[in-house]
Amino acid sequence: MEDTFKPKIVVFCCNWCAYAGGDLAGISRYQIKPYFRVIRTLCSARVDPEWIMEAFRLGADGVMVAGCHPGDCHYIGGNYRTRRRVALLRSLLQQFGLNPQRLELAWISAGEAEKFASTMNSFIDRITELGPSPYSKSLDDDTQSTSVAMEVADV
């Protein structure tokens, strides 16, 4: 594997827990590798499976969905739906020729800054080890108009 590979990772973060945990990690100055972009959502259950598939189609090397711990969702059971969706998406990814390890689900609360940093770093390491996605392509084309494309392209 080339040392120049810099993975492009999209992270969908729940506003109430995972995003706040990431914010605290930044404020606390935890060292996190810079190869990811966060997309803030109100709840992990609001992450449409199409967004995840679109991120991969547009060249993301890895996608993470991060939300509240099960039982602590601000919207009661959103993270339970997320868990089922991600399990289904992993089997779908395999059918499309992508390693299911490229999709990660993480439960991170607002006060778990250290966990946010270590989870991100270990996921980045795993994606770096897996190498570029087979769907990777140049995203420098300005004709890409979806918000996911913009997030992936800026990494």
Secondary structure, 3 states (H helix, E strand, C coil): CCCCCCCCEEEEEECCCHHHHHHHHHHCCCCCCCCEEEEEECCHHHCCHHHHHHHHHCCCCEEEEEECCCCCECCECHHHHHHHHHHHHHHHHHHCCCCHHHEEEEECCCCCHHHHHHHHHHHHHHHHHHCCCCCCCCCCCCCCCCHHHHHHHCC
